[in-house]
Structures are given as C-alpha cells and as structure tokens.
Amino acid sequence: MKINQDVKSTIEPNKIQTQGRKGSQVSFQQAVNQEKGKLRESQLQQLMKNLTDQGEKIARFRSFEDLAKYKRMVRQFIDEAVQTV
C-alpha cells in the first residue's frame, strides 16, 4: 500500500504540469502577439516623430535635399503602416 501512494503522488503533479503547459502556450502566444504589437506601435511612433522633425526642418530651411528626405520618410512610414495591418 505504501508503494502505491508514493507512485500516485509523483504521477499526479506531472499530469497537472502538462495540463498547465497547454494553457500557458495560449497565454504565451497572446503575450508574444501583444509585445509584437507594442513594438510595431512604438516603431511607427518613432517614424512619425522623425517625420514631424523633418517637416519642421523643411518649414524653416526649404531645401530640395530636405524635401527629398521628407518624401522618402513619408514613403517609409506608409510602407510600415501598411505592413502592420
């Protein structure tokens, strides 16, 4: 009788762990997706900040090089925004 109780006590925690893993995989995947979304959002915010800074620079100095850089930055921002959808 004593042997059966020891075996039973070691088997039951293993079953609990495997069941817990299935639930944790779903929550882990959700966590990864959330972090991925946060990263994309922060990347888009950084691009928007850079775009705003470049726009202000164009408003002050009005050079062709700055305008060309601004257009490239707008294109990059749009490409990034479309890829995240």
N, C-alpha and C positions, 0 to 999 in steps of 0.2 A: 504494500500500500504506500509506503513512504516513497518508493521509487516513482510510482505513477504521479504523485503530487509534484515532485520535483520536475519531471518532464513536462507536465502540464503547465507549470508556472513559467518555464522557459519558452514554451511554444506560443503561448498567448501574447506576450509582448511583441514577438516577431510579427504576428498577424496584425496587431494594432499598427506597427510601424509601416507595413506595406500598404495598409488602407490609408494611412496618413499621407503617404507619398503621392497617391493618386490625387488627393485633394490639394496637396501643395504644388503639384505640377500645374494645375489650372491657375492657382493664385500666382505662381511664379511667372507663368506666361503673361498673365494680366499685368504683373509688375513690370516685366520687360517691355510690354507694349506701352505702358504709361510712361516709363522713363524714355522710351524712344520718342514718344510724342512730345515730352518736355524738351528733349534735346533738339528736335526739329523746330519747336516753337522758339526756343532761345536762339537758334541759328537764324531764323527768319527775323527775329527782333534785332539781332546784331547787324544783319544785312540792311534792315530798314534804317537803323541808326547811321550806318556808314553812308547810305543813300541820302539821308537828310543832311548830313555834314557836307557831302559833295554838292548837293543842291545849294546850300548856303554859300559855299565857295564860289559856285558859278554866279550867284547873285552879286557877289562882291567884285569878282575879277573878270568875268566874262571872257574866257579864253577858249579857243577851239579844242585844245587838249583836254581841258576840264569838262567840256561838253561831251566829248567823245568818251571820256572815262565814265561820266554820268550815264550815258546811254548803255554802255556795257554793264554797269552796275544794275540798271533797271532790268535789262535782259536777264542777268543772272538771278535777280530776285524773283522775277516771273517764272523762270525755269524751276527754281527751288520750290516756289509755292505750288506750282502745278504738279511736281513730283510727289509732294506730300499728300496730295488728295487721292 
